[in-house]
Amino acid sequence: MAKLLIAFGLILVIVGVIWLVFPNAFTWIGNLPGDIKHTSGNTRVYFPVVTMIVISIVATILLNLFNR
């Protein structure tokens, strides 16, 4: 469990540094084809369906790599 938390922390640090150096590196998150956006008057509804599927797949792969 400790190894997993350390690895997760390192990943967050790396992502944070990348985001700091390259602010536009993650603009694709939330703008993938298949994400549902609906605007009606002053109301906006947003369902990031495909983004959550991609994040789920990446998280599953990473967790399987660290648990072996």
All heavy atoms as TSV, in Angstrom:
chain	resi	resn	atom	element	x	y	z
A	1	MET	N	N	0.821	-1.190	0.000
A	1	MET	CA	C	0.000	0.000	0.000
A	1	MET	C	C	0.870	1.261	0.000
A	1	MET	O	O	0.537	2.234	-0.657
A	1	MET	CB	C	-0.926	-0.038	1.216
A	1	MET	CG	C	-1.873	1.102	1.285
A	1	MET	SD	S	-3.057	0.977	-0.056
A	1	MET	CE	C	-4.109	2.312	0.320
A	2	ALA	N	N	1.960	1.212	0.745
A	2	ALA	CA	C	2.849	2.382	0.810
A	2	ALA	C	C	3.477	2.661	-0.555
A	2	ALA	O	O	3.606	3.823	-0.958
A	2	ALA	CB	C	3.921	2.164	1.861
A	3	LYS	N	N	3.855	1.614	-1.266
A	3	LYS	CA	C	4.446	1.794	-2.594
A	3	LYS	C	C	3.452	2.442	-3.545
A	3	LYS	O	O	3.813	3.295	-4.356
A	3	LYS	CB	C	4.899	0.455	-3.170
A	3	LYS	CG	C	6.089	-0.133	-2.469
A	3	LYS	CD	C	6.460	-1.465	-3.103
A	3	LYS	CE	C	7.583	-2.129	-2.358
A	3	LYS	NZ	N	7.934	-3.433	-2.940
A	4	LEU	N	N	2.207	2.044	-3.436
A	4	LEU	CA	C	1.170	2.595	-4.293
A	4	LEU	C	C	0.965	4.086	-4.008
A	4	LEU	O	O	0.842	4.888	-4.935
A	4	LEU	CB	C	-0.137	1.833	-4.093
A	4	LEU	CG	C	-1.308	2.230	-4.978
A	4	LEU	CD1	C	-0.986	1.942	-6.427
A	4	LEU	CD2	C	-2.547	1.483	-4.557
A	5	LEU	N	N	0.944	4.453	-2.734
A	5	LEU	CA	C	0.778	5.860	-2.383
A	5	LEU	C	C	1.971	6.701	-2.837
A	5	LEU	O	O	1.807	7.822	-3.312
A	5	LEU	CB	C	0.575	6.000	-0.880
A	5	LEU	CG	C	-0.773	5.533	-0.350
A	5	LEU	CD1	C	-0.795	5.607	1.169
A	5	LEU	CD2	C	-1.894	6.353	-0.938
A	6	ILE	N	N	3.180	6.157	-2.695
A	6	ILE	CA	C	4.372	6.872	-3.156
A	6	ILE	C	C	4.333	7.040	-4.672
A	6	ILE	O	O	4.621	8.122	-5.192
A	6	ILE	CB	C	5.647	6.140	-2.707
A	6	ILE	CG1	C	5.786	6.248	-1.184
A	6	ILE	CG2	C	6.879	6.698	-3.404
A	6	ILE	CD1	C	6.870	5.373	-0.605
A	7	ALA	N	N	3.975	5.993	-5.383
A	7	ALA	CA	C	3.892	6.071	-6.842
A	7	ALA	C	C	2.833	7.075	-7.271
A	7	ALA	O	O	3.056	7.865	-8.193
A	7	ALA	CB	C	3.581	4.687	-7.421
A	8	PHE	N	N	1.696	7.075	-6.609
A	8	PHE	CA	C	0.628	8.021	-6.942
A	8	PHE	C	C	1.091	9.451	-6.680
A	8	PHE	O	O	0.824	10.352	-7.476
A	8	PHE	CB	C	-0.626	7.706	-6.126
A	8	PHE	CG	C	-1.812	8.549	-6.498
A	8	PHE	CD1	C	-2.389	8.443	-7.746
A	8	PHE	CD2	C	-2.344	9.446	-5.587
A	8	PHE	CE1	C	-3.477	9.222	-8.092
A	8	PHE	CE2	C	-3.425	10.226	-5.924
A	8	PHE	CZ	C	-3.995	10.113	-7.174
A	9	GLY	N	N	1.799	9.662	-5.590
A	9	GLY	CA	C	2.336	10.982	-5.287
A	9	GLY	C	C	3.339	11.446	-6.325
A	9	GLY	O	O	3.326	12.610	-6.740
A	10	LEU	N	N	4.211	10.538	-6.755
A	10	LEU	CA	C	5.186	10.890	-7.784
A	10	LEU	C	C	4.519	11.232	-9.107
A	10	LEU	O	O	4.925	12.175	-9.799
A	10	LEU	CB	C	6.185	9.750	-7.977
A	10	LEU	CG	C	7.190	9.537	-6.841
A	10	LEU	CD1	C	8.013	8.286	-7.090
A	10	LEU	CD2	C	8.072	10.760	-6.695
A	11	ILE	N	N	3.497	10.492	-9.447
A	11	ILE	CA	C	2.752	10.777	-10.679
A	11	ILE	C	C	2.108	12.156	-10.597
A	11	ILE	O	O	2.160	12.930	-11.558
A	11	ILE	CB	C	1.704	9.683	-10.954
A	11	ILE	CG1	C	2.402	8.381	-11.334
A	11	ILE	CG2	C	0.724	10.111	-12.039
A	11	ILE	CD1	C	1.493	7.181	-11.389
A	12	LEU	N	N	1.542	12.484	-9.444
A	12	LEU	CA	C	0.931	13.806	-9.289
A	12	LEU	C	C	1.967	14.923	-9.384
A	12	LEU	O	O	1.701	15.970	-9.979
A	12	LEU	CB	C	0.199	13.889	-7.949
A	12	LEU	CG	C	-1.142	13.186	-7.868
A	12	LEU	CD1	C	-1.718	13.294	-6.459
A	12	LEU	CD2	C	-2.110	13.767	-8.872
A	13	VAL	N	N	3.148	14.698	-8.824
A	13	VAL	CA	C	4.212	15.705	-8.912
A	13	VAL	C	C	4.650	15.890	-10.364
A	13	VAL	O	O	4.814	17.019	-10.842
A	13	VAL	CB	C	5.407	15.318	-8.010
A	13	VAL	CG1	C	6.618	16.170	-8.312
A	13	VAL	CG2	C	5.023	15.440	-6.549
A	14	ILE	N	N	4.821	14.792	-11.083
A	14	ILE	CA	C	5.239	14.868	-12.483
A	14	ILE	C	C	4.188	15.593	-13.322
A	14	ILE	O	O	4.516	16.473	-14.125
A	14	ILE	CB	C	5.523	13.456	-13.041
A	14	ILE	CG1	C	6.781	12.884	-12.378
A	14	ILE	CG2	C	5.667	13.487	-14.551
A	14	ILE	CD1	C	6.999	11.411	-12.648
A	15	VAL	N	N	2.922	15.255	-13.117
A	15	VAL	CA	C	1.850	15.926	-13.850
A	15	VAL	C	C	1.812	17.413	-13.491
A	15	VAL	O	O	1.631	18.271	-14.362
A	15	VAL	CB	C	0.489	15.253	-13.576
A	15	VAL	CG1	C	-0.665	16.094	-14.098
A	15	VAL	CG2	C	0.450	13.870	-14.190
A	16	GLY	N	N	2.023	17.745	-12.234
A	16	GLY	CA	C	2.038	19.134	-11.814
A	16	GLY	C	C	3.165	19.930	-12.450
A	16	GLY	O	O	2.975	21.077	-12.876
A	17	VAL	N	N	4.354	19.332	-12.538
A	17	VAL	CA	C	5.483	20.015	-13.174
A	17	VAL	C	C	5.226	20.209	-14.666
A	17	VAL	O	O	5.493	21.282	-15.217
A	17	VAL	CB	C	6.795	19.237	-12.923
A	17	VAL	CG1	C	7.919	19.758	-13.785
A	17	VAL	CG2	C	7.171	19.295	-11.455
A	18	ILE	N	N	4.687	19.179	-15.319
A	18	ILE	CA	C	4.364	19.298	-16.743
A	18	ILE	C	C	3.330	20.405	-16.951
A	18	ILE	O	O	3.450	21.220	-17.866
A	18	ILE	CB	C	3.852	17.956	-17.316
A	18	ILE	CG1	C	4.985	16.933	-17.353
A	18	ILE	CG2	C	3.268	18.149	-18.705
A	18	ILE	CD1	C	4.532	15.536	-17.692
A	19	TRP	N	N	2.334	20.463	-16.084
A	19	TRP	CA	C	1.287	21.474	-16.197
A	19	TRP	C	C	1.844	22.870	-15.955
A	19	TRP	O	O	1.423	23.845	-16.572
A	19	TRP	CB	C	0.194	21.191	-15.187
A	19	TRP	CG	C	-1.138	21.804	-15.494
A	19	TRP	CD1	C	-1.395	22.820	-16.356
A	19	TRP	CD2	C	-2.382	21.422	-14.953
A	19	TRP	NE1	N	-2.747	23.099	-16.357
A	19	TRP	CE2	C	-3.365	22.254	-15.515
A	19	TRP	CE3	C	-2.771	20.462	-14.041
A	19	TRP	CZ2	C	-4.705	22.148	-15.180
A	19	TRP	CZ3	C	-4.097	20.360	-13.715
A	19	TRP	CH2	C	-5.055	21.191	-14.286
A	20	LEU	N	N	2.820	22.987	-15.052
A	20	LEU	CA	C	3.437	24.274	-14.774
A	20	LEU	C	C	4.287	24.759	-15.946
A	20	LEU	O	O	4.238	25.928	-16.333
A	20	LEU	CB	C	4.310	24.171	-13.517
A	20	LEU	CG	C	4.994	25.437	-13.045
A	20	LEU	CD1	C	3.959	26.457	-12.605
A	20	LEU	CD2	C	5.943	25.122	-11.912
A	21	VAL	N	N	5.068	23.842	-16.546
A	21	VAL	CA	C	5.959	24.208	-17.640
A	21	VAL	C	C	5.200	24.375	-18.952
A	21	VAL	O	O	5.476	25.292	-19.722
A	21	VAL	CB	C	7.081	23.150	-17.790
A	21	VAL	CG1	C	7.955	23.453	-18.983
A	21	VAL	CG2	C	7.921	23.093	-16.513
A	22	PHE	N	N	4.251	23.493	-19.206
A	22	PHE	CA	C	3.453	23.530	-20.438
A	22	PHE	C	C	1.968	23.670	-20.081
A	22	PHE	O	O	1.250	22.679	-19.991
A	22	PHE	CB	C	3.655	22.260	-21.259
A	22	PHE	CG	C	5.082	21.964	-21.604
A	22	PHE	CD1	C	5.763	20.934	-20.966
A	22	PHE	CD2	C	5.745	22.715	-22.554
A	22	PHE	CE1	C	7.081	20.660	-21.279
A	22	PHE	CE2	C	7.060	22.447	-22.874
A	22	PHE	CZ	C	7.733	21.420	-22.237
A	23	PRO	N	N	1.473	24.895	-19.880
A	23	PRO	CA	C	0.083	25.067	-19.422
A	23	PRO	C	C	-0.972	24.533	-20.389
A	23	PRO	O	O	-2.073	24.200	-19.976
A	23	PRO	CB	C	-0.063	26.583	-19.276
A	23	PRO	CG	C	1.254	27.174	-19.500
A	23	PRO	CD	C	2.171	26.145	-20.034
A	24	ASN	N	N	-0.649	24.428	-21.665
A	24	ASN	CA	C	-1.629	23.939	-22.643
A	24	ASN	C	C	-1.518	22.446	-22.900
A	24	ASN	O	O	-2.166	21.929	-23.812
A	24	ASN	CB	C	-1.482	24.694	-23.964
A	24	ASN	CG	C	-1.842	26.152	-23.812
A	24	ASN	OD1	O	-2.700	26.491	-23.011
A	24	ASN	ND2	N	-1.178	27.011	-24.566
A	25	ALA	N	N	-0.734	21.734	-22.112
A	25	ALA	CA	C	-0.504	20.310	-22.360
A	25	ALA	C	C	-1.752	19.465	-22.103
A	25	ALA	O	O	-1.908	18.406	-22.689
A	25	ALA	CB	C	0.645	19.803	-21.490
A	26	PHE	N	N	-2.642	19.927	-21.238
A	26	PHE	CA	C	-3.796	19.115	-20.874
A	26	PHE	C	C	-5.114	19.741	-21.308
A	26	PHE	O	O	-6.155	19.504	-20.695
A	26	PHE	CB	C	-3.813	18.875	-19.357
A	26	PHE	CG	C	-2.608	18.123	-18.873
A	26	PHE	CD1	C	-1.615	18.763	-18.147
A	26	PHE	CD2	C	-2.459	16.782	-19.147
A	26	PHE	CE1	C	-0.511	18.075	-17.702
A	26	PHE	CE2	C	-1.362	16.079	-18.716
A	26	PHE	CZ	C	-0.379	16.732	-17.991
A	27	THR	N	N	-5.089	20.517	-22.378
A	27	THR	CA	C	-6.332	21.135	-22.843
A	27	THR	C	C	-7.270	20.124	-23.486
A	27	THR	O	O	-8.460	20.402	-23.625
A	27	THR	CB	C	-6.041	22.265	-23.842
A	27	THR	OG1	O	-5.264	21.747	-24.920
A	27	THR	CG2	C	-5.293	23.407	-23.188
A	28	TRP	N	N	-6.760	18.959	-23.855
A	28	TRP	CA	C	-7.597	17.927	-24.465
A	28	TRP	C	C	-8.528	17.281	-23.443
A	28	TRP	O	O	-9.563	16.723	-23.804
A	28	TRP	CB	C	-6.738	16.855	-25.126
A	28	TRP	CG	C	-5.810	16.175	-24.174
A	28	TRP	CD1	C	-4.547	16.554	-23.857
A	28	TRP	CD2	C	-6.075	15.007	-23.404
A	28	TRP	NE1	N	-4.007	15.699	-22.936
A	28	TRP	CE2	C	-4.926	14.736	-22.639
A	28	TRP	CE3	C	-7.167	14.161	-23.282
A	28	TRP	CZ2	C	-4.850	13.669	-21.756
A	28	TRP	CZ3	C	-7.088	13.088	-22.415
A	28	TRP	CH2	C	-5.933	12.859	-21.671
A	29	ILE	N	N	-8.185	17.381	-22.150
A	29	ILE	CA	C	-9.029	16.775	-21.122
A	29	ILE	C	C	-10.354	17.532	-21.067
A	29	ILE	O	O	-10.400	18.729	-20.869
A	29	ILE	CB	C	-8.326	16.796	-19.748
A	29	ILE	CG1	C	-7.101	15.902	-19.785
A	29	ILE	CG2	C	-9.285	16.348	-18.651
A	29	ILE	CD1	C	-6.298	15.903	-18.524
A	30	GLY	N	N	-11.426	16.821	-21.251
A	30	GLY	CA	C	-12.744	17.437	-21.248
A	30	GLY	C	C	-13.205	17.914	-22.605
A	30	GLY	O	O	-14.334	18.375	-22.733
A	31	ASN	N	N	-12.372	17.794	-23.608
A	31	ASN	CA	C	-12.749	18.230	-24.958
A	31	ASN	C	C	-12.649	17.096	-25.964
A	31	ASN	O	O	-12.476	17.345	-27.150
A	31	ASN	CB	C	-11.863	19.401	-25.406
A	31	ASN	CG	C	-12.108	20.638	-24.599
A	31	ASN	OD1	O	-13.233	20.951	-24.278
A	31	ASN	ND2	N	-11.046	21.332	-24.251
A	32	LEU	N	N	-12.743	15.878	-25.511
A	32	LEU	CA	C	-12.660	14.738	-26.412
A	32	LEU	C	C	-13.987	14.543	-27.142
A	32	LEU	O	O	-15.052	14.908	-26.628
A	32	LEU	CB	C	-12.323	13.472	-25.622
A	32	LEU	CG	C	-10.945	13.433	-24.976
A	32	LEU	CD1	C	-10.809	12.185	-24.112
A	32	LEU	CD2	C	-9.865	13.455	-26.025
A	33	PRO	N	N	-13.931	13.961	-28.347
A	33	PRO	CA	C	-15.182	13.645	-29.036
A	33	PRO	C	C	-15.962	12.617	-28.216
A	33	PRO	O	O	-15.408	11.638	-27.747
A	33	PRO	CB	C	-14.721	13.028	-30.360
A	33	PRO	CG	C	-13.306	13.410	-30.503
A	33	PRO	CD	C	-12.760	13.642	-29.145
A	34	GLY	N	N	-17.205	12.866	-27.987
A	34	GLY	CA	C	-18.023	11.974	-27.173
A	34	GLY	C	C	-18.377	12.585	-25.833
A	34	GLY	O	O	-19.278	12.099	-25.143
A	35	ASP	N	N	-17.677	13.641	-25.427
A	35	ASP	CA	C	-18.060	14.368	-24.229
A	35	ASP	C	C	-19.294	15.189	-24.562
A	35	ASP	O	O	-19.344	15.875	-25.567
A	35	ASP	CB	C	-16.936	15.282	-23.757
A	35	ASP	CG	C	-15.753	14.508	-23.200
A	35	ASP	OD1	O	-15.918	13.324	-22.887
A	35	ASP	OD2	O	-14.673	15.109	-23.067
A	36	ILE	N	N	-20.299	15.115	-23.717
A	36	ILE	CA	C	-21.584	15.744	-24.005
A	36	ILE	C	C	-21.629	17.127	-23.372
A	36	ILE	O	O	-21.439	17.279	-22.169
A	36	ILE	CB	C	-22.739	14.871	-23.475
A	36	ILE	CG1	C	-22.685	13.501	-24.147
A	36	ILE	CG2	C	-24.078	15.547	-23.689
A	36	ILE	CD1	C	-23.608	12.486	-23.537
A	37	LYS	N	N	-21.883	18.143	-24.207
A	37	LYS	CA	C	-22.039	19.523	-23.744
A	37	LYS	C	C	-23.357	20.048	-24.279
A	37	LYS	O	O	-23.648	19.937	-25.461
A	37	LYS	CB	C	-20.897	20.394	-24.270
A	37	LYS	CG	C	-19.545	19.994	-23.797
A	37	LYS	CD	C	-18.469	20.856	-24.434
A	37	LYS	CE	C	-17.102	20.339	-24.090
A	37	LYS	NZ	N	-16.034	21.093	-24.746
A	38	HIS	N	N	-24.154	20.610	-23.387
A	38	HIS	CA	C	-25.439	21.167	-23.804
A	38	HIS	C	C	-25.611	22.531	-23.151
A	38	HIS	O	O	-25.466	22.670	-21.940
A	38	HIS	CB	C	-26.585	20.250	-23.402
A	38	HIS	CG	C	-27.933	20.785	-23.756
A	38	HIS	ND1	N	-28.375	20.860	-25.051
A	38	HIS	CD2	C	-28.930	21.287	-22.989
A	38	HIS	CE1	C	-29.595	21.378	-25.059
A	38	HIS	NE2	N	-29.946	21.646	-23.809
A	39	THR	N	N	-25.922	23.540	-23.950
A	39	THR	CA	C	-26.152	24.891	-23.447
A	39	THR	C	C	-27.548	25.333	-23.856
A	39	THR	O	O	-27.932	25.221	-25.014
A	39	THR	CB	C	-25.109	25.872	-24.032
A	39	THR	OG1	O	-23.807	25.392	-23.718
A	39	THR	CG2	C	-25.284	27.248	-23.441
A	40	SER	N	N	-28.281	25.807	-22.879
A	40	SER	CA	C	-29.631	26.295	-23.137
A	40	SER	C	C	-29.849	27.535	-22.275
A	40	SER	O	O	-30.015	27.439	-21.063
A	40	SER	CB	C	-30.654	25.226	-22.789
A	40	SER	OG	O	-31.958	25.732	-22.941
A	41	GLY	N	N	-29.811	28.693	-22.895
A	41	GLY	CA	C	-29.973	29.930	-22.138
A	41	GLY	C	C	-28.799	30.137	-21.189
A	41	GLY	O	O	-27.654	30.190	-21.602
A	42	ASN	N	N	-29.102	30.256	-19.903
A	42	ASN	CA	C	-28.063	30.436	-18.893
A	42	ASN	C	C	-27.615	29.122	-18.269
A	42	ASN	O	O	-26.815	29.114	-17.350
A	42	ASN	CB	C	-28.563	31.364	-17.772
A	42	ASN	CG	C	-28.755	32.781	-18.257
A	42	ASN	OD1	O	-28.095	33.208	-19.193
A	42	ASN	ND2	N	-29.670	33.500	-17.634
A	43	THR	N	N	-28.124	28.011	-18.766
A	43	THR	CA	C	-27.816	26.701	-18.184
A	43	THR	C	C	-26.841	25.950	-19.072
A	43	THR	O	O	-27.020	25.869	-20.287
A	43	THR	CB	C	-29.115	25.875	-18.042
A	43	THR	OG1	O	-30.052	26.636	-17.301
A	43	THR	CG2	C	-28.842	24.570	-17.343
A	44	ARG	N	N	-25.799	25.411	-18.448
A	44	ARG	CA	C	-24.839	24.563	-19.159
A	44	ARG	C	C	-24.756	23.215	-18.461
A	44	ARG	O	O	-24.585	23.153	-17.254
A	44	ARG	CB	C	-23.453	25.201	-19.162
A	44	ARG	CG	C	-23.300	26.272	-20.180
A	44	ARG	CD	C	-21.879	26.692	-20.273
A	44	ARG	NE	N	-21.775	27.975	-19.591
A	44	ARG	CZ	C	-20.656	28.571	-19.299
A	44	ARG	NH1	N	-19.520	28.005	-19.574
A	44	ARG	NH2	N	-20.660	29.735	-18.705
A	45	VAL	N	N	-24.873	22.153	-19.233
A	45	VAL	CA	C	-24.750	20.798	-18.707
A	45	VAL	C	C	-23.603	20.134	-19.433
A	45	VAL	O	O	-23.496	20.209	-20.657
A	45	VAL	CB	C	-26.057	19.990	-18.921
A	45	VAL	CG1	C	-25.913	18.589	-18.378
A	45	VAL	CG2	C	-27.227	20.703	-18.273
A	46	TYR	N	N	-22.738	19.461	-18.669
A	46	TYR	CA	C	-21.540	18.864	-19.238
A	46	TYR	C	C	-21.348	17.471	-18.657
A	46	TYR	O	O	-21.312	17.297	-17.443
A	46	TYR	CB	C	-20.343	19.756	-18.920
A	46	TYR	CG	C	-19.031	19.195	-19.375
A	46	TYR	CD1	C	-18.749	19.059	-20.719
A	46	TYR	CD2	C	-18.076	18.794	-18.465
A	46	TYR	CE1	C	-17.557	18.534	-21.148
A	46	TYR	CE2	C	-16.873	18.277	-18.879
A	46	TYR	CZ	C	-16.615	18.149	-20.215
A	46	TYR	OH	O	-15.437	17.625	-20.630
A	47	PHE	N	N	-21.243	16.459	-19.527
A	47	PHE	CA	C	-20.991	15.085	-19.131
A	47	PHE	C	C	-19.727	14.597	-19.838
A	47	PHE	O	O	-19.766	14.273	-21.022
A	47	PHE	CB	C	-22.164	14.171	-19.508
A	47	PHE	CG	C	-23.438	14.506	-18.813
A	47	PHE	CD1	C	-24.473	15.117	-19.497
A	47	PHE	CD2	C	-23.612	14.204	-17.476
A	47	PHE	CE1	C	-25.653	15.431	-18.865
A	47	PHE	CE2	C	-24.790	14.512	-16.833
A	47	PHE	CZ	C	-25.814	15.132	-17.526
A	48	PRO	N	N	-18.595	14.513	-19.132
A	48	PRO	CA	C	-17.341	14.096	-19.784
A	48	PRO	C	C	-17.242	12.573	-19.890
A	48	PRO	O	O	-16.398	11.936	-19.272
A	48	PRO	CB	C	-16.280	14.670	-18.847
A	48	PRO	CG	C	-16.936	14.669	-17.504
A	48	PRO	CD	C	-18.387	14.956	-17.766
A	49	VAL	N	N	-18.084	11.976	-20.705
A	49	VAL	CA	C	-18.192	10.520	-20.807
A	49	VAL	C	C	-16.880	9.893	-21.291
A	49	VAL	O	O	-16.311	9.021	-20.626
A	49	VAL	CB	C	-19.353	10.131	-21.755
A	49	VAL	CG1	C	-19.437	8.631	-21.907
A	49	VAL	CG2	C	-20.660	10.700	-21.255
A	50	VAL	N	N	-16.386	10.316	-22.431
A	50	VAL	CA	C	-15.193	9.709	-23.023
A	50	VAL	C	C	-13.957	10.024	-22.181
A	50	VAL	O	O	-13.087	9.172	-22.003
A	50	VAL	CB	C	-15.016	10.184	-24.484
A	50	VAL	CG1	C	-13.731	9.656	-25.082
A	50	VAL	CG2	C	-16.204	9.745	-25.314
A	51	THR	N	N	-13.886	11.224	-21.623
A	51	THR	CA	C	-12.756	11.577	-20.767
A	51	THR	C	C	-12.683	10.646	-19.563
A	51	THR	O	O	-11.603	10.173	-19.195
A	51	THR	CB	C	-12.877	13.047	-20.299
A	51	THR	OG1	O	-12.912	13.892	-21.447
A	51	THR	CG2	C	-11.718	13.432	-19.415
A	52	MET	N	N	-13.809	10.347	-18.947
A	52	MET	CA	C	-13.813	9.456	-17.784
A	52	MET	C	C	-13.463	8.016	-18.183
A	52	MET	O	O	-12.810	7.305	-17.420
A	52	MET	CB	C	-15.185	9.473	-17.098
A	52	MET	CG	C	-15.460	10.782	-16.390
A	52	MET	SD	S	-14.293	11.101	-15.051
A	52	MET	CE	C	-13.341	12.414	-15.728
A	53	ILE	N	N	-13.850	7.592	-19.372
A	53	ILE	CA	C	-13.471	6.255	-19.841
A	53	ILE	C	C	-11.969	6.178	-20.040
A	53	ILE	O	O	-11.324	5.202	-19.616
A	53	ILE	CB	C	-14.232	5.904	-21.140
A	53	ILE	CG1	C	-15.714	5.716	-20.844
A	53	ILE	CG2	C	-13.646	4.654	-21.799
A	53	ILE	CD1	C	-16.578	5.564	-22.075
A	54	VAL	N	N	-11.370	7.211	-20.646
A	54	VAL	CA	C	-9.918	7.235	-20.853
A	54	VAL	C	C	-9.188	7.233	-19.514
A	54	VAL	O	O	-8.228	6.476	-19.320
A	54	VAL	CB	C	-9.512	8.453	-21.710
A	54	VAL	CG1	C	-8.013	8.646	-21.715
A	54	VAL	CG2	C	-10.038	8.302	-23.122
A	55	ILE	N	N	-9.631	8.053	-18.570
A	55	ILE	CA	C	-8.993	8.098	-17.253
A	55	ILE	C	C	-9.135	6.755	-16.543
A	55	ILE	O	O	-8.195	6.281	-15.894
A	55	ILE	CB	C	-9.585	9.247	-16.414
A	55	ILE	CG1	C	-9.134	10.582	-16.987
A	55	ILE	CG2	C	-9.190	9.128	-14.953
A	55	ILE	CD1	C	-9.783	11.782	-16.357
A	56	SER	N	N	-10.274	6.105	-16.677
A	56	SER	CA	C	-10.491	4.804	-16.057
A	56	SER	C	C	-9.551	3.742	-16.636
A	56	SER	O	O	-8.983	2.928	-15.902
A	56	SER	CB	C	-11.937	4.373	-16.249
A	56	SER	OG	O	-12.144	3.079	-15.753
A	57	ILE	N	N	-9.377	3.748	-17.950
A	57	ILE	CA	C	-8.491	2.771	-18.588
A	57	ILE	C	C	-7.047	2.994	-18.157
A	57	ILE	O	O	-6.339	2.048	-17.807
A	57	ILE	CB	C	-8.635	2.838	-20.123
A	57	ILE	CG1	C	-10.005	2.309	-20.540
A	57	ILE	CG2	C	-7.524	2.060	-20.814
A	57	ILE	CD1	C	-10.341	2.553	-21.998
A	58	VAL	N	N	-6.613	4.252	-18.144
A	58	VAL	CA	C	-5.237	4.559	-17.731
A	58	VAL	C	C	-5.016	4.183	-16.273
A	58	VAL	O	O	-3.996	3.584	-15.917
A	58	VAL	CB	C	-4.917	6.051	-17.985
A	58	VAL	CG1	C	-3.603	6.451	-17.339
A	58	VAL	CG2	C	-4.885	6.334	-19.474
A	59	ALA	N	N	-5.970	4.490	-15.407
A	59	ALA	CA	C	-5.846	4.146	-13.992
A	59	ALA	C	C	-5.807	2.633	-13.790
A	59	ALA	O	O	-5.032	2.127	-12.973
A	59	ALA	CB	C	-6.996	4.761	-13.200
A	60	THR	N	N	-6.618	1.903	-14.540
A	60	THR	CA	C	-6.624	0.442	-14.436
A	60	THR	C	C	-5.277	-0.144	-14.844
A	60	THR	O	O	-4.739	-1.029	-14.167
A	60	THR	CB	C	-7.743	-0.149	-15.313
A	60	THR	OG1	O	-8.993	0.377	-14.884
A	60	THR	CG2	C	-7.759	-1.666	-15.235
A	61	ILE	N	N	-4.715	0.354	-15.936
A	61	ILE	CA	C	-3.412	-0.137	-16.386
A	61	ILE	C	C	-2.331	0.164	-15.352
A	61	ILE	O	O	-1.525	-0.704	-15.008
A	61	ILE	CB	C	-3.062	0.476	-17.757
A	61	ILE	CG1	C	-3.986	-0.091	-18.839
A	61	ILE	CG2	C	-1.597	0.215	-18.111
A	61	ILE	CD1	C	-3.893	0.622	-20.173
A	62	LEU	N	N	-2.320	1.391	-14.835
A	62	LEU	CA	C	-1.303	1.761	-13.843
A	62	LEU	C	C	-1.439	0.954	-12.561
A	62	LEU	O	O	-0.433	0.488	-12.001
A	62	LEU	CB	C	-1.393	3.253	-13.533
A	62	LEU	CG	C	-0.919	4.193	-14.631
A	62	LEU	CD1	C	-1.179	5.635	-14.245
A	62	LEU	CD2	C	0.549	3.970	-14.921
A	63	LEU	N	N	-2.660	0.767	-12.082
A	63	LEU	CA	C	-2.850	-0.013	-10.861
A	63	LEU	C	C	-2.461	-1.471	-11.065
A	63	LEU	O	O	-1.889	-2.098	-10.149
A	63	LEU	CB	C	-4.292	0.086	-10.393
A	63	LEU	CG	C	-4.681	1.441	-9.799
A	63	LEU	CD1	C	-6.176	1.487	-9.516
A	63	LEU	CD2	C	-3.894	1.713	-8.536
A	64	ASN	N	N	-2.745	-2.026	-12.228
A	64	ASN	CA	C	-2.334	-3.406	-12.491
A	64	ASN	C	C	-0.822	-3.542	-12.571
A	64	ASN	O	O	-0.256	-4.555	-12.153
A	64	ASN	CB	C	-2.985	-3.928	-13.778
A	64	ASN	CG	C	-4.414	-4.329	-13.568
A	64	ASN	OD1	O	-4.799	-4.773	-12.495
A	64	ASN	ND2	N	-5.229	-4.169	-14.588
A	65	LEU	N	N	-0.139	-2.534	-13.108
A	65	LEU	CA	C	1.320	-2.578	-13.163
A	65	LEU	C	C	1.954	-2.507	-11.778
A	65	LEU	O	O	2.928	-3.194	-11.497
A	65	LEU	CB	C	1.852	-1.437	-14.027
A	65	LEU	CG	C	1.640	-1.552	-15.524
A	65	LEU	CD1	C	2.086	-0.282	-16.228
A	65	LEU	CD2	C	2.390	-2.752	-16.063
A	66	PHE	N	N	1.394	-1.676	-10.907
A	66	PHE	CA	C	1.972	-1.502	-9.575
A	66	PHE	C	C	1.600	-2.634	-8.621
A	66	PHE	O	O	2.298	-2.871	-7.647
A	66	PHE	CB	C	1.560	-0.161	-8.971
A	66	PHE	CG	C	2.305	0.990	-9.567
A	66	PHE	CD1	C	1.630	1.931	-10.311
A	66	PHE	CD2	C	3.674	1.107	-9.411
A	66	PHE	CE1	C	2.325	3.003	-10.876
A	66	PHE	CE2	C	4.366	2.159	-9.976
A	66	PHE	CZ	C	3.698	3.110	-10.704
A	67	ASN	N	N	0.507	-3.329	-8.869
A	67	ASN	CA	C	0.082	-4.402	-7.960
A	67	ASN	C	C	0.747	-5.735	-8.274
A	67	ASN	O	O	0.586	-6.692	-7.550
A	67	ASN	CB	C	-1.422	-4.565	-7.991
A	67	ASN	CG	C	-2.115	-3.480	-7.191
A	67	ASN	OD1	O	-1.537	-2.905	-6.292
A	67	ASN	ND2	N	-3.357	-3.195	-7.546
A	68	ARG	N	N	1.498	-5.809	-9.349
A	68	ARG	CA	C	2.168	-7.074	-9.692
A	68	ARG	C	C	3.562	-7.106	-9.179
A	68	ARG	O	O	4.241	-6.294	-8.862
A	68	ARG	CB	C	2.175	-7.258	-11.201
A	68	ARG	CG	C	0.783	-7.520	-11.677
A	68	ARG	CD	C	0.773	-7.791	-13.149
A	68	ARG	NE	N	-0.629	-7.919	-13.537
A	68	ARG	CZ	C	-1.019	-8.668	-14.518
A	68	ARG	NH1	N	-0.174	-9.334	-15.228
A	68	ARG	NH2	N	-2.288	-8.742	-14.802
